[in-house]
Amino acid sequence: MSKAILYACVVASLITGCKKKPEPAPALKAAPPVASAPKTPEEALREVNNVVLAYAMTSGKKLPPTLEDLVKQGVIRQLPPLPPGRKFVMDPKNGRVEIK
């Protein structure tokens, strides 16, 4: 009879040990609001184009009205610095950013 009790205890412990709840998947972390300061205008341009693309993807393919709206909405803290006399210009039709 003691073997039957021992067997029942082992089975019961196996059954209760197998009912672990799966851990939830870790939440996706948002990208930092601003990357490190780019060293060249080309890096700055690539960064701004990536931000516009990410904004469009997360807002259902909708482009920001202006680049300044990305700053106002807190998507990025500020536009990367450019040399004097240069500025970012976004094409409102396709969202492509250029330096003029």
C-alpha positions as CSV (number, residue, x, y, z in Angstrom):
1,M,0.0,0.0,0.0
2,S,2.9,2.4,0.7
3,K,4.0,2.1,-2.9
4,A,0.6,3.2,-4.1
5,I,0.7,6.2,-1.8
6,L,4.2,7.1,-2.9
7,Y,3.2,6.7,-6.6
8,A,0.1,8.9,-6.0
9,C,2.3,11.6,-4.4
10,V,4.8,11.6,-7.3
11,V,2.0,11.8,-9.9
12,A,0.3,14.6,-8.0
13,S,3.5,16.6,-7.7
14,L,4.2,16.2,-11.4
15,I,0.7,17.3,-12.3
16,T,0.8,20.4,-10.1
17,G,4.3,21.3,-11.2
18,C,3.3,21.2,-14.9
19,K,0.7,23.9,-14.5
20,K,3.1,26.8,-14.7
21,K,1.8,29.9,-16.4
22,P,3.8,31.0,-19.3
23,E,5.6,34.3,-18.8
24,P,4.2,37.1,-21.0
25,A,6.4,38.3,-23.9
26,P,8.4,41.3,-23.0
27,A,6.9,44.6,-24.2
28,L,8.6,46.3,-27.1
29,K,10.6,49.3,-26.0
30,A,10.1,52.5,-27.9
31,A,13.1,54.0,-29.7
32,P,14.9,56.7,-27.8
33,P,13.5,60.1,-28.7
34,V,16.8,61.3,-30.1
35,A,19.9,59.5,-31.2
36,S,23.4,60.7,-30.6
37,A,24.4,63.9,-32.5
38,P,25.3,63.0,-36.1
39,K,28.8,64.0,-37.2
40,T,28.0,64.7,-40.8
41,P,25.1,66.2,-42.8
42,E,24.6,62.8,-44.5
43,E,24.2,61.1,-41.1
44,A,21.8,63.8,-40.0
45,L,19.8,63.3,-43.2
46,R,19.7,59.5,-42.7
47,E,18.5,60.0,-39.1
48,V,15.7,62.4,-40.1
49,N,14.6,60.2,-43.0
50,N,14.5,57.2,-40.6
51,V,12.4,59.2,-38.1
52,V,9.9,60.2,-40.8
53,L,9.7,56.6,-42.0
54,A,9.1,55.3,-38.5
55,Y,6.5,57.9,-37.9
56,A,4.7,57.0,-41.1
57,M,4.8,53.3,-40.2
58,T,3.4,53.8,-36.6
59,S,0.7,56.3,-37.7
60,G,-0.7,54.1,-40.4
61,K,1.3,55.4,-43.4
62,K,0.5,59.0,-42.5
63,L,3.3,61.5,-43.0
64,P,3.9,64.3,-40.5
65,P,2.6,67.6,-41.8
66,T,6.1,69.2,-41.2
67,L,9.4,68.2,-39.7
68,E,8.8,70.6,-36.9
69,D,5.6,68.6,-36.0
70,L,7.9,65.7,-35.1
71,V,9.5,67.9,-32.5
72,K,6.2,69.4,-31.3
73,Q,4.7,65.9,-30.9
74,G,7.7,64.6,-29.0
75,V,8.8,62.1,-31.6
76,I,12.3,63.6,-31.4
77,R,13.7,66.3,-29.1
78,Q,15.1,68.4,-31.9
79,L,16.2,68.2,-35.5
80,P,19.9,67.4,-35.8
81,P,22.1,70.4,-36.4
82,L,23.3,71.3,-39.9
83,P,25.9,73.6,-41.1
84,P,24.9,77.3,-41.3
85,G,22.7,78.1,-44.3
86,R,21.5,74.5,-44.7
87,K,18.1,73.2,-43.7
88,F,16.0,70.0,-43.9
89,V,13.2,70.1,-46.5
90,M,10.5,67.3,-46.6
91,D,8.6,66.5,-49.8
92,P,5.0,66.4,-48.5
93,K,4.0,63.8,-51.2
94,N,6.4,61.1,-50.4
95,G,8.0,62.2,-47.1
96,R,11.5,62.1,-48.5
97,V,13.8,64.6,-46.6
98,E,16.6,66.5,-48.3
99,I,19.1,69.1,-47.2
100,K,18.9,72.4,-49.1
